[in-house]
Every structure is written in structure tokens, then in C-alpha cells.
């Protein structure tokens, strides 16, 4: 049992206690302006962020929280007890508690556990003059109790706060910004539309008519048909549709058509006549007039325009855009970036739910949306009318192919060429230095995932070691890569500690998620003969890298990974 030390002297008010009684209890109705007013006079300081991954029976408790504490249970089955009130947790859940709260978490047996515990303090301004400001610790909070989501956005920020704690940067500006963004995420929003983040599905009438429009926009669609599908009078349907989607049905269909036309103009060599027919216009001249009125350009000149207001739905493509000198107006974010665009709460995998509301996209008014193919269908479903959606296939090419494709879309071909030249010169210097310091070595690169350990090839985690530094991979990896294009066709294979046949190497590099996972792994390697049978483990040549920093397979991040790999292999001792 662990107790968090501290000296909090607050008790929760009756309303807060009521909020935390059940995950289904209602929150106090407040406006976004209330939160903004609160934060304008508040400093937020991160005290500690923990990422806990384990399995089986586990318990954590404190009789009196020393700080405001946010707990996000990404994987947890068991009991959460707050001030003596028990709640059973069987799915993703989150809660925010005030200083002074008694909390106990008790997991059930035989279940995977992954959760984040974030401790922070609030300080409110009690005196504000031109000469000075005086702050006192604030023990209350505008947001308390059970949180309904958006869980994937919450997880992203929790991981970033954990990384700052691991790096000893809790008191920095980044920590304040991430905590502020977290509080905004946790705040119950009144202005979200029915097609949005973390909410119930939209009404059946809206869902069915939107689907019909997406599937038939290239044909004539009459308002009467849509109203019939919705079982409403046409005028009432149109009015209700506009209240939900911020545009009437005819405008929605027109935007779908024009955005699909823009996609074709940017990514194909079709003639204007063929583009018009693809999106439902028989008369190319009428189409051209409608397109000019909608886009401000003639279709013949649209592809030559420079589009700067870009949204990225994929964190690797966010990295690519920044490498090319473009900061997206909004984006999915992961890893290191030179600038921080507006962050979007988006699924990292195709099977995960879409949590971002339409309003976030309408607010930034994008000219272009970039996405991977695994998110294209969801993007079309939720924001296909907002802007053209350009899909860059993920597995058909490698990181350099992605860079060239994106550069051609955003008119940055020369910037891509310049980056590739600089990167190759940097890689050549690194290869010479490694050759000088350690000679010819083999490297095995793996990750530890909830589904089991994986050993990587020339893509993702292995890219810097095998393609950039041109180090030799284990024999089984080399065999799998035979005859395949670099970075395409084979990504990883599963392995079991102890079954090292063909996976032996001089150096073993493992990507891990947290300090907790690091400590557990190092302890296991020191005592487990299955791990100890690997040559790199026996010779003390194991290096652990941060999963969140190395998972981004994109240019800016790869340059940072190259610096880390060079330092790791030439200067730093092994972690064993």
C-alpha cells in the first residue's frame, strides 16, 4: 500500500461528494466561460505523474490526498473507493479528486492494469495590481468527480505529463500548458453538437440521412427523399438538420461534392469534364461556375494554389508538415515537435472511437485535411463536408515516400529534397563515428506491448538503426527482409524471451512505456534466465528507449532519434 505524502487540509463539499458517488451521476452545469475565468487567475503546477502497467492483484491508497489528483484508468477492473463510497470499474474511467480526499484502488485478479495518476496544485490570485500579484493555494476546483471523456485525448496528455515527470521537468511551462489543456478536456461542454466527441450516437434520422448523402452525393438527391428517410416534413427536417450540422442539407451535399472534386484535382490527372461527372455534375461549365463560387478559384487553377490552413489527422503527418515548414492549424500530436499546433482528440487506431467534435474543425476553417488510410472512412463520416480529405496510404511506402507525397500536395517538393540531403549528410557523419567507436555490430530492436514482445525490422523503431546507421539486424530479421523493398512489406515479428534462435545481436534496444515498466524489466533481466540467455543481456549491452519518443515514424522525430542512437552507442553505458 502506498500513501502519497503531503499536508492538504481541505475536505470535499457535499456537492462534490455527491458527484463522486457513481460514474453515472450528473455534473454541475457550468459554462466554458466559468472555466476560462477560473484559469485566468490560476497557476497550475505539476507535482507528479505516474504511468502504471501491471497485471493481477494490485492496490493503491491514500487516507488524505496531498494534491489535486486525476486518475485515468485505461485498463482496470476492480473497486474505486472515494471517501468510503465504493464504485465498481470495468472499463475506461477517470476521476478528479480534491486535496484531502481518501482514495483506494483495488484491482481484481487476472486482469491487465494500465492507469495514470497525476498530482497537481492550483494557486489562485488573491491580489492583482500592476505592481504585483499574490497567489494562494486553491483547494477547490471547477472540475471534480467522474469524467466522461474524451479518453484518448486524456491518455495523450497523461502520457506527455508522465514523460515530463520522468525527465524532471514538472515545473516547466509545458507542464502548465498540458494541465490547462487537460482541464479544458475534462470540463463538461454544452456547445457540442450531436455528431461529436465522447457523446451518444446521433439520432437515427440524422445518422441515416448523412449516410445516404455520403453514399449518393454523385447522384441527384432531393430534399423530399431525405425528409422521407427521416420520417419528417421537408421544411422541419431542413430546419432540424441545420441546427445539428450548421448548414442545410443542400449546402451539406454541395460541400461534399466540392470537397471530393478538390481531392480529385489535387491527386489525379482527370480532365475537368471527368471530375465534374465523378461528383454529380453533367455540365462541366455549370460545375466550373459552382466550383469558382465555392472555392474562389477556377477548377483549372485550383491544384496550383498554395494551401496553408491544413489539418493533420495523423501525428506522423503532423511531423511531416512541420519538417516541410508548415505548422498545421490543428493536428493530432505525438512525440517531439518544433511548434505546438492546436491539438485534436483523434483515434490512434482505426478501431478506436472518434471523439473530436465537428466544431473544432469548423473553428479552424481548414483548406485541406491530411490523413492516413486507416482513418479516412471516419474522417469522411464526421467531417467530409468541412474540407477536402487527402489520404496518404501508410503501408504502401516508407517515411521518405510519405514525405515526397505530402510535399507534392502542399507544394514543398524542394523543402523535402533539402531535408533529405541534410539528413543523409548527418547520417553519414553518424555512421563514421559509430564505425570508429564500436566497429561492426549487430543490433536487435524490440518493443514490449500488451500483446507481447515484438522485434522490429527496417521500419518504425528499427529505421534509425538499420536504414540510417546501416547497422546489421539479427539473422531472422534479415531473412524476413530478403526481396522486400526498404521499409515496406515487413515490419515486426513476435518473440518470446529465451527463444532467441536467429535473434541474437551484440546490442539489444527495447522501447518501453514508463519508468515502472523499466524497473520491472531490469529486475526481470537480472534474474530471469530466459532473458539472460540473449548475448546482449549477458554482456550488459542493453539500452532502453522511450516508446512515446520513438514511435513516431516521421522526419523530425527521426532526426532526434538519430542523435539519441548515436549517443547511446558511442558514449552512454548500458542500463544493465
GUKOLBA-157028 format. One line per field, with one value per residue (C-alpha): residue in three letters; x, y, z. Coordinates in steps of 0.02 Angstrom, whole numbers, plus 50000, padded with zeros to 5 digits. Layout:
residu ALA_...
x X_...
y Y_...
z Z_...
***
This chain:
residu UNK_UNK_UNK_UNK_UNK_UNK_UNK_UNK_UNK_UNK_UNK_UNK_UNK_UNK_UNK_UNK_UNK_UNK_UNK_UNK_UNK_UNK_UNK_UNK_UNK_UNK_UNK_UNK_UNK_UNK_UNK_UNK_UNK_UNK_UNK_UNK_UNK_UNK_UNK_UNK_UNK_UNK_UNK_UNK_UNK_UNK_UNK_UNK_UNK_UNK_UNK_UNK_UNK_UNK_UNK_UNK_UNK_UNK_UNK_UNK_UNK_UNK_UNK_UNK_UNK_UNK_UNK_UNK_UNK_UNK_UNK_UNK_UNK_UNK_UNK_UNK_UNK_UNK_UNK_UNK_UNK_UNK_UNK_UNK_UNK_UNK_UNK_UNK_UNK_UNK_UNK_UNK_UNK_UNK_UNK_UNK_UNK_UNK_UNK_UNK_UNK_UNK_UNK_UNK_UNK_UNK_UNK_UNK_UNK_UNK_UNK_UNK_UNK_UNK_UNK_UNK_UNK_UNK_UNK_UNK_UNK_UNK_UNK_UNK_UNK_UNK_UNK_UNK_UNK_UNK_UNK_UNK_UNK_UNK_UNK_UNK_UNK_UNK_UNK_UNK_UNK_UNK_UNK_UNK_UNK_UNK_UNK_UNK_UNK_UNK_UNK_UNK_UNK_UNK_UNK_UNK_UNK_UNK_UNK_UNK_UNK_UNK_UNK_UNK_UNK_UNK_UNK_UNK_UNK_UNK_UNK_UNK_UNK_UNK_UNK_UNK_UNK_UNK_UNK_UNK_UNK_UNK_UNK_UNK_UNK_UNK_UNK_UNK_UNK_UNK_UNK_UNK_UNK_UNK_UNK_UNK_UNK_UNK_UNK_UNK_UNK_UNK_UNK_UNK_UNK_UNK_UNK_UNK_UNK_UNK_UNK_UNK_UNK_UNK_UNK_UNK_UNK_UNK_UNK_UNK_UNK_UNK_UNK_UNK_UNK_UNK_UNK_UNK_UNK_UNK_UNK_UNK_UNK_UNK_UNK_UNK_UNK_UNK_UNK_UNK_UNK_UNK_UNK_UNK_UNK_UNK_UNK_UNK_UNK_UNK_UNK_UNK_UNK_UNK_UNK_UNK_UNK_UNK_UNK_UNK_UNK_UNK_UNK_UNK_UNK_UNK_UNK_UNK_UNK_UNK_UNK_UNK_UNK_UNK_UNK_UNK_UNK_UNK_UNK_UNK_UNK_UNK_UNK_UNK_UNK_UNK_UNK_UNK_UNK_UNK_UNK_UNK_UNK_UNK_UNK_UNK_UNK_UNK_UNK_UNK_UNK_UNK_UNK_UNK_UNK_UNK_UNK_UNK_UNK_UNK_UNK_UNK_UNK_UNK_UNK_UNK_UNK_UNK_UNK_UNK_UNK_UNK_UNK_UNK_UNK_UNK_UNK_UNK_UNK_UNK_UNK_UNK_UNK_UNK_UNK_UNK_UNK_UNK_UNK_UNK_UNK_UNK_UNK_UNK_UNK_UNK_UNK_UNK_UNK_UNK_UNK_UNK_UNK_UNK_UNK_UNK_UNK_UNK_UNK_UNK_UNK_UNK_UNK_UNK_UNK_UNK_UNK_UNK_UNK_UNK_UNK_UNK_UNK_UNK_UNK_UNK_UNK_UNK_UNK_UNK_UNK_UNK_UNK_UNK_UNK_UNK_UNK_UNK_UNK_UNK_UNK_UNK_UNK_UNK_UNK_UNK_UNK_UNK_UNK_UNK_UNK_UNK_UNK_UNK_UNK_UNK_UNK_UNK_UNK_UNK_UNK_UNK_UNK_UNK_UNK_UNK_UNK_UNK_UNK_UNK_UNK_UNK_UNK_UNK_UNK_UNK_UNK_UNK_UNK_UNK_UNK_UNK_UNK_UNK_UNK_UNK_UNK_UNK_UNK_UNK_UNK_UNK_UNK_UNK_UNK_UNK_UNK_UNK_UNK_UNK_UNK_UNK_UNK_UNK_UNK_UNK_UNK_UNK_UNK_UNK_UNK_UNK_UNK_UNK_UNK_UNK_UNK_UNK_UNK_UNK_UNK_UNK_UNK_UNK_UNK_UNK_UNK_UNK_UNK_UNK_UNK_UNK_UNK_UNK_UNK_UNK_UNK_UNK_UNK_UNK_UNK_UNK_UNK_UNK_UNK_UNK_UNK_UNK_UNK_UNK_UNK_UNK_UNK_UNK_UNK_UNK_UNK_UNK_UNK_UNK_UNK_UNK_UNK_UNK_UNK_UNK_UNK_UNK_UNK_UNK_UNK_UNK_UNK_UNK_UNK_UNK_UNK_UNK_UNK_UNK_UNK_UNK_UNK_UNK_UNK_UNK_UNK_UNK_UNK_UNK_UNK_UNK_UNK_UNK_UNK_UNK_UNK_UNK_UNK_UNK_UNK_UNK_UNK_UNK_UNK_UNK_UNK_UNK_UNK_UNK_UNK_UNK_UNK_UNK_UNK_UNK_UNK_UNK_UNK_UNK_UNK_UNK_UNK_UNK_UNK_UNK
x 50000_50065_50022_50056_50142_50079_49991_49822_49691_49534_49378_49260_49095_48931_48902_49072_49040_48877_48967_49092_48966_48937_49006_48829_48798_48770_48897_48862_48802_48931_48990_49156_49169_49168_49321_49410_49378_49444_49602_49639_49678_49758_49931_49942_50094_50125_50187_50198_50132_50141_50104_50069_50065_50048_49937_49845_49802_49856_49812_49845_49776_49796_49699_49716_49768_49903_49862_49726_49734_49674_49664_49637_49605_49643_49633_49564_49438_49405_49348_49374_49333_49317_49287_49215_49097_49131_49114_49149_49258_49252_49302_49394_49359_49429_49400_49470_49480_49519_49657_49603_49507_49531_49551_49581_49602_49590_49604_49526_49641_49693_49666_49786_49807_49859_49823_49891_49894_49929_49953_49950_49919_49814_49858_49730_49773_49710_49787_49810_49888_50008_50147_50121_50014_49992_49940_49871_49843_49670_49595_49434_49415_49287_49302_49283_49210_49189_49244_49152_49297_49370_49479_49604_49639_49658_49778_49886_49906_49931_50074_50154_50142_50219_50362_50393_50399_50522_50632_50621_50529_50372_50389_50411_50294_50249_50178_50067_50006_49967_49875_49774_49728_49682_49562_49481_49457_49380_49259_49081_49043_48871_48906_48947_48835_48758_48891_49039_49160_49126_48936_48797_48771_48673_48487_48442_48359_48519_48634_48534_48517_48701_48749_48631_48710_48888_48846_48745_48816_48867_48682_48535_48470_48303_48258_48095_48191_48297_48142_48058_48208_48198_48008_47986_47906_48039_48040_48052_48188_48289_48273_48322_48466_48538_48527_48634_48757_48771_48715_48558_48550_48577_48731_48797_48781_48862_49009_49029_49035_49156_49274_49277_49312_49458_49529_49523_49602_49745_49780_49732_49756_49571_49502_49381_49239_49277_49295_49126_49043_49129_49047_48875_48879_48836_48879_49064_49034_48899_49016_49157_49044_48987_49167_49230_49090_49130_49321_49367_49468_49429_49450_49591_49696_49646_49789_49915_49857_49960_49856_49921_49772_49796_49730_49826_49729_49888_50031_50166_50095_50094_50281_50300_50211_50323_50477_50418_50398_50208_50127_49952_49808_49755_49828_49848_50009_50134_50319_50435_50382_50463_50295_50131_49977_49803_49787_49645_49574_49580_49593_49768_49699_49557_49458_49457_49309_49308_49298_49328_49177_49139_49151_49339_49360_49234_49326_49493_49413_49538_49578_49645_49640_49778_49750_49814_49707_49653_49565_49495_49324_49295_49355_49234_49093_49121_49197_49184_49089_49214_49365_49444_49520_49683_49730_49915_49923_50027_50093_50121_50282_50410_50441_50531_50388_50266_50374_50377_50190_50145_50271_50191_50018_50072_50194_50351_50449_50610_50596_50581_50735_50834_50786_50835_51005_51037_50979_51094_51245_51203_51180_51348_51437_51348_51395_51579_51578_51497_51620_51762_51699_51619_51657_51538_51398_51229_51078_50910_50769_50611_50461_50359_50173_50018_50002_50179_50358_50398_50561_50564_50638_50685_50526_50467_50580_50712_50727_50867_50973_50955_50925_51001_51152_51158_51191_51162_50998_50981_50981_50793_50754_50873_50792_50617_50677_50752_50674_50566_50577_50659_50533_50390_50324_50386_50376_50394_50384_50335_50464_50468_50610_50725_50682_50823_50869_50908_50876_51048_51138_51281_51163_50980_50872_50699_50563_50466_50316_50357_50480_50376_50397_50583_50609_50509_50604_50776_50733_50672_50826_50938_50855_50765_50874_50763_50818_50994_51020_51023_51204_51171_51094_51237_51365_51274_51236_51051_50979_50801_50719_50557_50415_50325_50479_50524_50352_50338_50396_50423_50569_50582_50568_50691_50823_50802_50807_50970_51052_50995_51053_51224_51247_51182_51302_51459_51451_51324_51348_51216_51071_51115
y 50000_50171_50335_50499_50618_50795_50923_50958_51023_51030_50924_50898_50990_50890_50926_50856_50702_50676_50692_50558_50431_50348_50356_50395_50544_50715_50857_51036_51135_51268_51362_51367_51549_51492_51384_51520_51645_51521_51482_51665_51693_51524_51447_51258_51160_50977_50880_50703_50596_50407_50279_50110_49949_49782_49628_49537_49592_49773_49905_50090_50201_50362_50422_50604_50666_50799_50874_50883_50709_50648_50460_50391_50204_50150_49965_49924_49804_49821_49940_50127_50187_50375_50436_50265_50257_50107_50105_49955_49996_49881_49995_50155_50276_50437_50544_50703_50723_50868_50876_50790_50651_50471_50356_50171_50072_49883_49780_49611_49465_49405_49571_49687_49856_50018_50184_50359_50452_50640_50753_50943_51102_51255_51432_51573_51758_51846_52014_52081_52251_52321_52309_52133_51978_51869_51687_51569_51382_51336_51177_51181_51151_51193_51013_50866_50692_50564_50613_50552_50575_50607_50463_50453_50639_50618_50473_50577_50719_50597_50515_50684_50735_50569_50600_50772_50692_50561_50699_50805_50945_50955_51141_51196_51292_51134_51054_51206_51205_51019_51032_51179_51080_50932_51037_51102_50922_50871_51018_50967_51056_51125_51177_51008_50952_50779_50723_50745_50684_50570_50577_50456_50416_50549_50521_50385_50508_50609_50459_50377_50534_50580_50406_50417_50583_50517_50365_50456_50632_50597_50573_50691_50699_50781_50858_50761_50596_50645_50700_50535_50439_50544_50524_50713_50855_50927_51102_51035_50911_51050_51162_51023_50967_51143_51156_50998_51022_51213_51205_51149_50982_51059_51155_50995_50898_51039_51043_50854_50867_51013_50933_50771_50874_50961_50793_50732_50892_50876_50691_50639_50689_50684_50814_50942_50857_50692_50772_50855_50689_50599_50718_50728_50868_50828_51002_51042_51229_51234_51135_51260_51407_51320_51272_51451_51519_51391_51388_51559_51480_51400_51211_51227_51331_51252_51124_51265_51358_51352_51282_51333_51308_51121_50997_50836_50687_50583_50626_50563_50676_50820_50791_50786_50952_51035_50961_51048_51214_51209_51216_51142_51247_51093_50918_50754_50768_50641_50650_50799_50946_51115_51204_51155_51173_51159_50980_50870_50720_50586_50396_50323_50162_50128_50028_50168_50288_50461_50583_50754_50865_50947_51120_51106_51085_51220_51341_51324_51328_51212_51217_51039_50886_50754_50579_50401_50275_50189_50349_50404_50322_50401_50570_50562_50514_50655_50800_50755_50917_51029_51018_50902_50748_50690_50512_50465_50274_50218_50046_50067_50164_50214_50376_50452_50407_50489_50646_50657_50628_50760_50882_50866_50901_51057_51122_51091_50974_51073_51078_50888_50870_50989_50894_50727_50797_50867_50705_50598_50707_50694_50506_50486_50578_50467_50307_50357_50396_50229_50137_50225_50193_50021_49946_49824_49774_49690_49770_49695_49822_49773_49838_49771_49783_49719_49589_49527_49573_49618_49628_49765_49775_49924_50022_50117_50082_49997_50132_50234_50082_49983_50109_50271_50197_50041_49925_49739_49662_49489_49346_49310_49492_49491_49332_49408_49565_49470_49528_49662_49849_49951_50000_49906_49729_49675_49775_49663_49486_49421_49342_49252_49285_49135_49088_49186_49074_49196_49349_49358_49526_49621_49758_49745_49902_49894_50028_50042_50145_50200_50206_50071_49958_49998_49947_49787_49740_49773_49669_49527_49533_49524_49366_49279_49151_49169_49349_49314_49191_49333_49384_49570_49540_49425_49556_49704_49789_49828_50001_50056_50194_50290_50217_50384_50469_50327_50275_50423_50365_50535_50652_50775_50636_50525_50661_50668_50478_50479_50594_50480_50322_50397_50449_50281_50178_50284_50369_50302_50141_50006_50013_49841
z 50000_49952_50035_49946_50069_50091_50201_50121_50244_50136_50142_49997_49997_49995_49810_49764_49869_49776_49610_49653_49714_49545_49368_49309_49425_49349_49350_49399_49249_49206_49053_48964_49018_49201_49172_49074_49214_49342_49243_49203_49387_49420_49411_49389_49448_49409_49560_49494_49351_49357_49221_49300_49197_49285_49298_49435_49611_49640_49770_49791_49928_50025_50176_50125_49954_49966_49795_49665_49590_49422_49391_49216_49214_49036_49084_49255_49330_49515_49653_49667_49843_49870_50048_50090_49940_49826_49637_49526_49374_49222_49078_49038_49179_49250_49403_49476_49666_49782_49913_50073_49986_50043_49892_49873_49711_49722_49563_49529_49496_49323_49234_49144_49228_49146_49227_49253_49419_49403_49553_49534_49633_49594_49652_49637_49629_49785_49740_49564_49534_49405_49533_49596_49609_49762_49743_49874_49860_49798_49871_49770_49583_49449_49386_49504_49506_49369_49195_49039_48915_48788_48846_48702_48714_48902_48878_48760_48886_49031_48935_48900_49083_49133_49013_49090_49264_49204_49131_49290_49201_49311_49344_49164_49051_48953_49111_49141_48961_48963_49129_49064_48909_49019_49124_48966_48908_49074_49078_49027_48863_48824_48645_48566_48425_48420_48296_48410_48538_48683_48661_48618_48436_48338_48318_48196_48075_48062_48051_47912_47805_47823_47769_47620_47567_47583_47478_47343_47330_47149_47104_47115_47293_47330_47496_47493_47488_47639_47735_47692_47761_47919_47928_47940_47843_47723_47798_47976_47925_47843_47996_48116_48005_48003_48192_48205_48061_48047_47865_47775_47681_47508_47570_47651_47487_47389_47510_47495_47306_47302_47427_47328_47170_47257_47308_47128_47064_47188_47170_46992_46810_46768_46649_46719_46624_46711_46883_46860_46817_46962_47086_47006_46876_46695_46632_46658_46632_46766_46879_46846_46893_47053_47095_47071_47181_47315_47312_47244_47103_46938_46939_46812_46933_47099_47106_47081_47237_47397_47540_47710_47827_47847_47975_48007_48073_48092_48209_48087_47953_48077_48093_47902_47881_48010_47927_47768_47858_47882_48053_48041_48107_48207_48219_48309_48409_48474_48514_48489_48380_48346_48370_48452_48341_48413_48474_48412_48506_48372_48370_48354_48276_48156_48284_48414_48428_48350_48496_48419_48391_48222_48298_48323_48134_48090_48206_48114_47941_47855_47670_47672_47785_47783_47849_47844_47753_47914_47971_47803_47824_47994_47931_47786_47904_48027_47927_47743_47711_47802_47684_47554_47637_47560_47607_47610_47619_47767_47721_47534_47556_47687_47780_47631_47516_47637_47637_47447_47432_47561_47488_47317_47391_47486_47354_47459_47345_47360_47550_47551_47441_47551_47709_47632_47582_47757_47838_47731_47773_47958_47942_47855_47996_48124_48031_48029_48214_48260_48148_48238_48414_48409_48238_48154_48271_48257_48342_48389_48411_48503_48598_48741_48705_48797_48659_48687_48638_48459_48363_48230_48056_47946_47984_48137_48288_48181_48046_48126_48172_48011_47872_47937_48029_47918_48064_48042_48102_48180_48055_48065_48028_47880_47813_47825_47733_47586_47423_47502_47469_47608_47741_47655_47666_47838_47998_48151_48217_48390_48503_48668_48792_48786_48608_48531_48385_48244_48353_48434_48423_48503_48564_48618_48611_48690_48686_48848_48904_49080_49224_49308_49156_49153_49334_49310_49152_49225_49377_49267_49157_49308_49373_49229_49136_48981_48960_49019_48876_48749_48707_48731_48904_48956_48901_48979_48813_48832_48806_48847_48745_48773_48671_48652_48579_48459_48399_48278_48107_48028_47981_48125_48254_48160_48169_48358_48368_48268_48396_48537_48449_48414_48595_48655_48551_48571_48741_48863_48960_48954_49077_49144
***
